[in-house]
Amino acid sequence: MRRFASRLLISTALLGASALLAGCIVVPARGHARVWIPGYWAAPHVWVAGHWRVR
């Protein structure tokens, strides 16, 4: 039972970590919805930092 609980805890932590690293977090639309745009590499060697955008 202890081994099962340990595996369940590890799998839950991995699932949570992958959800955090998945990308955009979309807020349900209520008029103007704010969406987090994560940082990304744009045209040659330009890093665009993460920012909030209104949809």
Legacy VTK file of the C-alpha trace (Angstrom):
# vtk DataFile Version 3.0
C-alpha trace
ASCII
DATASET POLYDATA
POINTS 55 float
0.000 0.000 0.000
2.845 2.385 0.782
4.386 1.773 -2.644
1.025 2.483 -4.329
0.631 5.761 -2.428
4.168 6.761 -3.354
3.547 6.091 -7.044
0.251 7.945 -6.911
1.939 10.973 -5.336
4.750 10.975 -7.905
2.356 10.624 -10.841
0.193 13.459 -9.484
3.267 15.685 -9.126
4.385 14.885 -12.689
0.925 15.600 -14.062
0.819 18.917 -12.203
4.288 19.894 -13.445
3.372 19.079 -17.045
0.193 21.163 -16.727
2.250 24.127 -15.508
4.637 23.831 -18.442
1.916 23.216 -21.038
1.652 26.791 -22.332
-1.120 29.351 -22.369
-3.538 29.637 -19.498
-6.899 30.701 -20.875
-9.290 32.568 -18.630
-13.017 32.018 -19.322
-14.399 34.819 -21.496
-16.361 37.494 -19.628
-16.252 40.491 -21.890
-12.518 41.047 -22.181
-10.615 37.912 -21.205
-6.939 38.097 -20.245
-4.642 35.362 -21.579
-1.039 34.720 -20.496
1.301 34.397 -23.490
4.490 32.568 -22.404
7.924 33.692 -23.598
9.060 32.448 -27.004
11.778 32.848 -29.627
10.711 35.101 -32.513
12.576 36.027 -35.717
16.327 35.470 -35.709
17.592 35.343 -32.125
14.942 37.592 -30.524
13.422 36.514 -27.197
9.911 37.820 -26.569
9.130 37.775 -22.832
5.840 36.447 -21.466
3.015 38.938 -21.181
-0.731 39.289 -20.630
-2.927 39.878 -23.664
-6.601 40.882 -23.748
-8.733 38.782 -26.064
LINES 1 56
55 0 1 2 3 4 5 6 7 8 9 10 11 12 13 14 15 16 17 18 19 20 21 22 23 24 25 26 27 28 29 30 31 32 33 34 35 36 37 38 39 40 41 42 43 44 45 46 47 48 49 50 51 52 53 54
